[in-house]
Amino acid sequence: MKVILKDDLEKLGKCGEVVEVKDGYGRNFLIARNLAIPATKGNLKAIREVTKQKGMRDLKKKRQVERLKIQLEKISCTAEVRVGEEDKVFGSVTAQDISELLKEKGFEIDRHKILLETPIKALGVYTVPIKVSSDLVANLKVWVMKKTTVL
């Protein structure tokens, strides 16, 4: 069965491509989930409009992601931690902590998108990569400072 893909599908093809699939997979999965349409002459003409709209959506999403990257690289976050003798940090600054610091600044970033290899366990300035899309990474500056205690 030949179908026209309405969306990009990994291991199958891109939006607008005509692919050959087994009848059951085409009818029961792709067409049922509105991921593809049967490859008829009329549908081949109609799919051009669908691919045009998808291209416009993808371009708009890419622009939003690029704006988010620029905004994240302009700001910096300050994590205040408790320290002991010789400025030894109690605990560490994790991706969850950085996510909460970003939430305070108005950015909703999932902690899984913060690419922190190991938790930060020392005072200083760190550059933390944040995955804003599948191919775009923003670098956030994080300041780890000692918490000032007021008596």
Secondary structure as GFF3:
##gff-version 3
##sequence-region A 1 151
A	DSSP	beta_strand	2	5	.	.	.	ID=ss1
A	DSSP	beta_strand	18	20	.	.	.	ID=ss2
A	DSSP	alpha_helix	23	25	.	.	.	ID=ss3
A	DSSP	pi_helix	26	31	.	.	.	ID=ss4
A	DSSP	beta_strand	36	38	.	.	.	ID=ss5
A	DSSP	alpha_helix	41	74	.	.	.	ID=ss6
A	DSSP	beta_strand	76	81	.	.	.	ID=ss7
A	DSSP	three_ten_helix	85	87	.	.	.	ID=ss8
A	DSSP	alpha_helix	95	104	.	.	.	ID=ss9
A	DSSP	three_ten_helix	111	113	.	.	.	ID=ss10
A	DSSP	beta_strand	124	133	.	.	.	ID=ss11
A	DSSP	beta_strand	136	146	.	.	.	ID=ss12
###
